[in-house]
Amino acid sequence: MMDDFGLFPREEQFDPFSVMLFKALQIVAFFFFIAVLAISPDAKDGKVDSKAEFLITMDWPDNHPDDLDLFVQDPVGNIAWYRHREAGFLTLDRDDRGGANDFILVNGLKIPSPIREEIVTIRGIVAGEYTVNISHFQNVSGAPVEAKVKVQKLNPTAQVIFDDKVVLDHSGDEKTALRFKLDATGKVIDVQRRPKSLLETFRNVRANGADIDPKTGVRMISR
């Protein structure tokens, strides 16, 4: 017969144990797939995955030589600024010194950064009023500088609560960009621009014979 010469494939001997093992592996793989689907978070359009509740940014023209500073005070008096970058739920994530020592490292080389931006995040909710001020620390250009301040509420969806420009015209000039209030749930219930000096808070400490910030414990020394 032709089959004697191996021209037709022979049927393999039936092995019930191998079949059962294969089916069991299929069932395990199926349940693993279902488990992965169950624990995977749903993708939701418009949601922001962030640990911060609010994002506050201040920027001024690229490559500008002047040094501007961002100050943010929370309802209990904590102030985030360049000498104390973490205060309560406030964090100064980026301090930009203008043309002075503003570099980024690329392959071990220091390259001047053109970006002029400072960033403060609010990582928890404290009900009450927040104050956002900017200050002209060093006027190298000898001219007024226009800075843009933006405040965004991040959760549950991104929402801009303030976006406007403020002009600073000399070293030491301080302006209140805005003051906003939150309720206990983090809802913004008021936004206004009534002036309030945060630098004056530091000056009052010095005037009272102390050079230590009572809120931060940081010695008030020049930058």
Buried (B, 14 or more C-beta within 10 A) or exposed (E): EEEEEEEEEEEEEEEEEEEEEEEEEEEEEEEEEEEEEEEEEEEEEEBBEEEBBBBBBBBBEEEBBBBBBBBBBBBEEBBBBBBBBEBBBBBBBBBBBBBEEBEEEEEEEEEEEEEBBBBBBBBEBBEEBBBBBBBBBBBBEEEEBEBBBBBBBBBEEEEEEBEEEBEBEEBEBBBBBBBBBBEEEBEBEEEEBEEBBBBEBBEEBEEEEEEEBEBBEBEBEEE
